[in-house]
Structure formats: structure tokens, C-alpha cells
Amino acid sequence: MELPNTVIIQMREWLRISMKYIKTKRLILRDWQQSDTAPFIAMNQDPDVRRYFPEKLSTEASKQFIVDAQKDIEDRGFGLFAVERRDTGEFIGFTGIQVLEEDGPFRLEFLPCIEIGWRLMKKHWNQGFATEAAVGVLKFAERHTDIKEVYGLAAKRNWPSIHVMEKIGMARVEEFDHPLIMEGHSLRKHVVYKLEM
């Protein structure tokens, strides 16, 4: 018996959203799911989560982030993965790698490059999840891609992210003024870290 096209499409969609790319001791890094949307929007409205960014993300910007992140995963085989706790099944944020394009807002000599990044909900901070997820991403990149170097960018004041970058073996290479943050703002000065794989 031949299945109707709508059923085939639904089956393909179910299979796609079930893809898990990276498993660590406590985490699963996977495709984005519809159920991630509400907690992701809430996370991006948390002033503590957005402390080292010039503003909170709007609902529409958060939704677009998910669309763009999932498209990268589908198109490239890697991207900013949704992160889930293995013990509770909770969505807790994202971690991954993405292409930082030369024609974006930055005019840095090493562009285009691969950038590693993460963002987790506040209740899951200080438990080593960001470091664990980042290490998992680096192992994934080493095994499944030909990526030879990874960069990390953060506001100079963003000590939590800088600490993670240093824990995963990245070294500081330069500083720059973020072009999208106004002059005189305390978050304008950014640092660049690099890891050769």
C-alpha cells in the first residue's frame, strides 16, 4: 500500500527533528524542535542571560534564530545545536559552531572563519554544561568535518564565556571594537580566542 504524500512528509519531519548529533555524559546536542521555542524566547528575555549583550532578543528575533540555526544544521551538517539534558530531557540552550562570514558586520583579518558559541538558561549555569557541550562540539568537528581552527568572540567583560574558552584550550589572539555597539558602551570592546585543531 502506498502512503499518502502528507504522511510521508510528516514521517520525514519526525525523523528530522529526532536527529541527535552529539552525546556527552550528561547532554544531547540535537536538531531544534518546536517545543524549544517558548523556553528559548524566555531565555533570551532574561536580563542575566543577556548581561553581556547590548539588549534582550525579541520574540521574533528568537524565532528567527531557531530557523537560521536549524537551516545551517541541515545545509552544512553542523551549526548551533539545541542542547538537552539527558537526565531530565529539558531543553537548556544551545552550543555549536557556525560560519562567521566576511561580509557581516565584522572586518577582521581572519574572516570568514568557524566560530564556536553557547548560551544556556540561568538555572543550568555553574554546572559545567557549557564546557561539556563545547568539548563535545569540538570532538564532533574533528571527527566529521575538515575544520582546522575555531574562533570564539566575546565581550571583554564576559568572564564566564572567556573562562569556558580557556578551559577548552583556546588562546587569546586579539581585541576589537564591536561595530554594532556604540562607542563608549562598556560592551563595545571584544576579545578573540582561537583553537587550532
N, C-alpha and C positions, 0 to 999 in steps of 0.2 A: 504494500500500500504506500502511495506517495504522500508525503506530508505537505500540507499547505505552506506556501511561502512565508506566511506570517509566523507559523510555528517554527520554521527553520530559522528565521531571523531572531525570534525570541530565544531559541536554543543557543544560537551563536552569541547573542548578547549575554546570556547567563554564563557561558563558558568564558567569555572575555573578562567579565567583571570578577570572575573567580580566580584569575591568574595571580599566582604568588611568585615573585621574582627572587626574593631573598628571605632566608630564615636565619635568625640568630638564636641564641639561647633563650631569649625572652620575647623576641619580636618577630613580626612578619611584615615585610615590605611588599606592597601589592598594588594592583590597579585601584583607581579611585572608584568608590561605589556611591550610589545615590544617598545612602544613609550617612555618608561622611559630610554631606553638605551643611546641615544645621550645626553640628559641633564645630566645623571649620569656620563658619561665619562667626559663631560666638567667640572662638579663639582669637580671631582677628579683630574683635571689638574689645578685647581685654587690654586695658592700658599697660599692664605689666608685661604682657607678651609683646606689645608694640613699643616698649620703652625705648628701644634703640632705632626706631623708625620715626620719620617726621610726623606720621599720622596713622590713625586706625584705617583698616581696609573696610570699604563699604560692602554691603551685601552683594551688590552686583560685581564688584571687583573680586570678591572671594569666589563667587560662582565662575567668573571668567578664568581665574587662576586654576580652578579644578579642570575646566575644559582644556586650557592650554597645556597643563601638566599631563593630562591623560593623552592628548594628541601627540606630545613629544614621546611618551612611552610607546604608543602604537607606531609612530613613524620611525623612531630611532632604535627602539628596543631598550632604551633607558630614559630616565627623566627624574622628576621629583615624585617619588613613590609615596603613597599613603602608608602610614605606619600604624600597626595594630599590635596590641599586647596579646601574647599567646595565652596568658593565664585567664584574662577576663574577656578577650575578644573586643576590647574597646579600641576605637579609633583615637589616636593620641596626637596626630600631627603629620608632618611629612619630613622625609630625608631623601636626598638623591643627588644626582649630577645633571647638569644641563649645559647646553652650549650658550656661552655668552658671546653675542655677535659683535662684530667690528662696527656695524652701522647703528648700534644702540646709543644710549646717552654718554657712554664712556669713550674716552680717547686715550686708551692705554696701549703701550707698545706691544704687549703680549696677546692682544686680541686678534682674531677670535680664539677662545680657549674653552676648556671644560671647567665649570665652576661647581663646587660641592656646597650644599646648603642644607639647613634643617630649621624646623620650627615646631615646638611641642607645646601642648597645653600646660599651664602653670602647675596643675596638680601632679604632673608627671616629671617635674624638674628635680634635679639633685638626686637622681637615682641611677645615673649612668646611662640612661636610654639614648641620649643624643650621641654619645661616644660609641656605644654599641652599634647603633644603626649606621653611623658614618663608617665604622670599620667594615661592617657588612657590605656597604655600598662599594668601598674601595676593593674588597675581595671580588665582588661581582664584576667590577670594571676590569680588574686584572685578568679574570678568567674568561670573560665573554666579549671583551672589546679590545681594540688595539690602542687604547688611550695610554699615553706615556707620561703625562703630567696633569695635575689637577690644581686649580687655584681656589682660594677662598677669600672673600671680601667681607669686611665688617666695619662698622663704625669703630673708631679708635677707643671709644668709651665702652664698647660692648665686650667686657671682660669675660662673661660666660661663653660666648662663641669663640673668642680668642683662645680661651683655655681648652675648649674642645679641639680646635685646630692644632694646638701644640701637643695635646695628648695623642692625636692620631699621626703625629710625626711631621706636620707641616712646619715650614720655616718662614719667618717674615722676610719679605723681599723689598717692599716699598710702601709709601704712603701717597695718597692723592686726595684732592678736594672733590667730593661728590658733586657732579654738575647739576643735579636736580634738587639739591639742598642749598638754601640761600646762604650767602656769605655772612659769617658771624654766628651762624647756628652751631650749637655745641655738637651736633651730629655730622657736620659737614666733612670733617677730617676722617678719612677711612684708611684702613690698612689692608695690605695684600699679602696673603700667605701662599706658599707653593709647596707641592709634594711631587717629587719625581718617582715614578713607579717602575 
